[in-house]
Structure formats: C-alpha cells, structure tokens
Amino acid sequence: MASLLVATLAFPGISAFHLSIPCTVFGEDRTKLGLPRFDFRVCGEQQGAIRTSAGLSVLLEHDLSVAERADILVVPSWRAAATRPDPALVETVRRAEARGATIIGLCLGAFVLAESGVLDGRSATTHWAATELLASRYSRIDVQPNVLYVDEGRIITSAGVAAGLDCCLHIVRRDYGAEIAARLARTLVVAPHRQGGQAQFLERPLPQSQTDARLAAAIEAVRRNASAPHDLDSVAALAQMSRRTFTRRFHAATGASFSQWLLEERLTLARRLLETTHHGIDAVAMQAGFANAVSLRQHFAARLGTTPMRYRREFSTSAG
C-alpha cells in the first residue's frame, strides 16, 4: 500500500513549536507503534530557507506543488489573526478540499482555512484569544470557543499551541485506534486524551496548592480504577471536599462535568480492551465500568457512531 502523503505548510515567521507538532506526529518513523510510515514533507510558497519567529532557519526543500498532491494537508499556524492569509496558500487549501484531501488547521491556521471558504457551514475553533475575530470576520462558520479541537470529518481545526498536539493525537486515535494513540502519547510523555476545553486555559487565580493536590489525587485514583462504581459523592469525599466544591473545582480543572469525564475515561478503556484482548463484549463492558453490554453499545453508537464489534474488527491488535 502506498504511504499517505502529508504536506505541512510553512511560511516566514512561523512558530517553530507549531511547526514541530505535525513533524513529531507524522514526520517521524512510528511504524513500531503501529502507525504507517507517512510520506511527510514540509513545503512553502518557494523552496529555500525561511526564518521562524524564534530566529531559527528552516530549509524548505518543497514548494506548493507537493501540497497539490497531499492526502493530508496541515496548516500548523499563521502569522497573526489580524493578517490576511497569502492568496497562494488560500488557493492551495481550496484545491485540496475540492479533491477530497483531509485538511488540518492548527491554532491560527484555522484563519487560512476560513479564508479559503472550506469552513463555511461547518464548526471550527482556533486559539481562544482569536475566536471572536474568527466569528466576526467569517459569519458562516460556527465558531466553538471552548473546545480543544473540532473534527468535521475531512476538515479539522484545533485551539492554540499544545491543543495542536491534542488534535493530532485525536486524528491518530480516530483513524488507527485508541491503543496506538496511547502508545504514541506515552512516547511523547503526554496525556493520550485531555477532557475539557479552552476554558481551562483562560486566565484565572491559581488554585490553592493543597486543594489542587487533593483533586489531582482523586482524579488519578478514579482513572486507575475506572470500572469501579464511582459517584460524585464518593469521589468528592476522596478529594476531601463537599459535593458542591468538588463539582466547581473539577469543572474548572477539566472543563467537563465529572460524569462526562468518567464516561470518556470508560470509553477509552473499553476501546483499548477491544483492541488488545479477546474478551467478550459483556466482559469488556464490565471491566470498563458499564452496567452491561447494552449500555456499552449505546454509548459507542452515540459517541463513536459504531458498534463494539465493528470497532474491534477494524482496530484489534490481538487477532489470531
């Protein structure tokens, strides 16, 4: 099978950190983790050296002709939200969308996608400080200001800076399975899936360190034993907080309610069990903390649009 061609657009003044995100996920050989070997290339309007915002020089060996053939096109950032994207980059995105490529706009890269029109009638996000400008400038986009990324199938956008890594890990999880995404996350020493949204990164007073430590310990205890019959009162008690205080602090820390967070943890565990074991669906449901197989199937259908059996056929690493 031919490898997927992944093209990442670079431009003078690009953030080296933003550029490094797709390079790290798609540009390195991750075949030992179960990922395919991508044909990864960084390109720009012209070949040659460009300087990043940090003063580092990057040598571009490819021009936009590579992007014209890409299966996946990544726009890792843009110079500034107030600066209109270059027409050549905008046209490249339009043609990529027309031929059915997957297009990823990380952080302010969403503005390049927006200018091209590929986000019209779709939901999208960008860095929290630029969401209002995105919404006011491009009224046909449903801007989601409080999420880490938005997956619209072939068009995907992310919030600022580190959320680009969350987005790329989500793509790996979506296309290659939760276990492979977890292996990659362990290699990168990051969480395989962060609940919540950009609200958790807005400026707010720092929490009391002792309270924060109790909350973190309670969350980790639940994560280690997600199949146990946890409820809000028991976990609040574990954190040595009242139900009301725990609810408020948990949402401030994660951007989600405890029930939403726990469901995501259990779904992630179920997906990994389906990928890596031969356990029956009833056993997987029980080990992942669902009441029964019916409940597991209902949540798979609602959250993932598939069934546990179909998911196992597609992503299992334990067949044979």
Residue pairs with C-beta under 8 A, 6 or more apart in sequence:
1 36
3 36
3 37
3 38
3 39
4 36
4 38
4 39
4 71
4 72
5 38
5 39
5 41
5 66
5 69
5 70
5 71
5 72
6 22
6 26
6 27
6 38
6 39
6 40
6 41
6 70
6 71
6 72
6 74
7 41
7 42
7 43
7 62
7 66
7 67
7 69
7 70
7 72
7 73
7 74
8 19
8 22
8 23
8 26
8 27
8 40
8 41
8 42
8 43
8 73
8 74
8 75
8 76
9 43
9 44
9 64
9 67
9 73
9 74
9 75
9 76
9 89
9 92
9 109
9 112
10 19
10 42
10 43
10 44
10 50
10 58
10 60
10 76
11 44
11 45
11 50
11 78
11 79
11 86
11 89
12 50
12 51
13 50
13 51
13 52
13 53
13 79
14 50
14 52
14 53
14 58
14 76
14 77
14 79
15 52
15 53
15 54
15 76
15 77
16 52
16 53
16 54
16 56
16 58
17 161
18 76
18 77
18 106
18 107
18 109
18 161
18 164
19 42
19 52
19 58
19 76
19 77
21 76
21 106
21 164
21 165
21 168
22 40
22 74
22 76
22 104
22 106
22 164
22 168
23 40
23 42
24 165
24 188
25 165
25 168
25 169
25 172
25 184
26 38
26 40
26 72
26 74
26 168
27 38
27 40
27 42
29 37
30 37
30 184
30 187
31 37
33 180
33 183
33 184
33 187
34 176
34 177
34 179
34 180
34 183
34 317
35 172
35 176
35 180
35 184
38 72
41 61
41 62
41 66
42 58
42 60
42 61
42 62
43 60
43 62
43 63
43 64
43 65
43 66
43 67
44 50
44 60
44 62
44 63
44 64
45 63
45 64
45 86
45 88
45 89
46 60
46 63
47 60
47 61
47 62
47 63
48 59
48 60
49 57
49 58
49 59
49 60
50 57
50 58
50 60
51 57
51 58
52 58
64 88
64 89
64 92
67 73
67 92
67 96
68 92
68 95
68 96
70 96
70 101
71 101
71 102
72 101
72 102
72 103
72 104
73 92
73 93
73 96
73 101
73 102
73 103
73 104
74 104
74 106
74 109
75 89
75 93
75 103
75 104
75 105
75 106
75 109
75 110
75 112
75 113
76 106
76 107
76 109
76 164
77 106
77 107
77 108
77 109
78 85
78 107
78 108
78 109
78 111
78 112
79 108
80 108
81 108
81 111
81 126
81 127
81 129
81 130
81 133
81 134
82 133
84 115
85 111
85 112
85 115
85 116
89 112
90 112
90 115
90 116
91 116
93 103
93 112
93 113
93 116
93 118
94 116
94 117
94 118
96 103
97 103
97 116
97 118
97 154
97 155
100 154
101 154
102 154
102 155
102 156
103 113
103 118
103 154
103 155
103 156
104 156
104 157
104 158
104 167
104 168
104 171
105 111
105 112
105 113
105 124
105 126
105 155
105 156
105 157
105 158
106 157
106 158
106 163
106 164
106 167
106 168
107 126
107 127
107 158
107 159
107 160
107 161
107 163
107 164
108 126
108 127
108 130
108 160
109 157
110 119
110 124
110 125
110 126
110 134
110 157
110 158
111 126
111 130
111 134
113 119
113 124
113 155
113 157
114 124
114 134
114 137
114 138
114 141
115 138
118 155
119 138
119 140
119 141
119 155
119 157
120 138
120 140
120 141
121 140
121 141
122 141
122 142
122 152
122 155
123 141
123 142
123 143
123 144
123 150
123 152
124 134
124 141
124 142
124 143
124 144
124 150
124 152
124 155
124 157
125 131
125 143
125 144
125 145
125 147
125 148
125 149
125 150
125 157
125 158
125 159
125 198
126 134
126 143
126 157
126 158
126 159
126 160
127 159
127 160
127 161
128 145
128 146
128 159
128 160
128 198
128 201
128 202
129 160
131 143
131 145
132 145
134 141
134 143
135 141
135 143
135 145
144 150
145 198
146 197
146 198
146 199
146 255
147 159
147 197
147 198
148 158
148 159
148 163
148 166
148 167
148 194
148 196
148 197
148 198
149 156
149 157
149 158
149 159
149 163
149 166
149 167
149 170
150 156
150 157
150 158
151 170
151 174
156 167
156 170
156 171
157 167
158 164
158 166
158 167
159 197
159 198
160 198
160 201
163 198
165 188
165 190
166 193
166 194
169 181
169 184
169 185
169 190
169 192
169 193
170 181
170 193
172 180
172 181
172 184
173 180
173 181
173 192
173 193
176 315
177 271
177 275
177 314
177 315
177 317
178 192
178 268
178 271
178 272
178 275
178 315
179 271
179 272
179 275
179 276
179 315
179 317
180 317
181 192
181 193
182 192
182 272
184 192
185 191
185 192
186 192
192 268
193 264
193 268
195 254
195 255
195 256
195 260
195 261
195 264
196 253
196 254
196 255
196 256
196 261
197 255
198 255
199 255
200 252
200 253
200 254
200 255
204 252
207 215
207 249
207 252
207 253
211 241
211 249
212 253
214 239
214 240
214 241
215 239
215 241
215 246
215 249
215 250
215 253
217 238
217 239
218 235
218 238
218 239
218 246
219 250
219 253
219 254
221 238
222 228
222 230
222 235
222 238
222 262
222 265
223 265
226 262
226 265
226 266
226 269
226 288
226 289
227 266
227 269
227 286
227 287
227 288
227 289
228 289
229 289
230 262
230 289
232 243
232 246
232 247
232 258
232 259
233 243
235 246
235 258
236 242
236 243
236 245
236 246
236 247
239 246
241 249
246 258
247 257
247 258
250 257
250 258
250 261
251 257
254 261
256 264
262 289
263 299
263 303
266 288
266 289
266 290
267 288
267 299
267 300
267 303
267 304
269 287
269 288
269 289
270 284
270 285
270 288
270 290
270 296
270 300
270 308
271 311
271 315
273 279
273 284
273 287
273 288
274 284
274 308
274 311
274 312
274 315
274 316
275 312
275 315
275 316
275 317
275 318
276 316
276 317
276 318
277 284
277 318
278 318
279 287
281 293
281 296
281 297
281 308
281 309
282 292
282 293
284 293
284 296
284 308
285 291
285 292
285 293
285 295
285 296
286 292
288 296
290 296
290 299
293 308
296 308
297 307
297 308
300 306
300 307
300 308
300 311
301 307
304 311
306 314
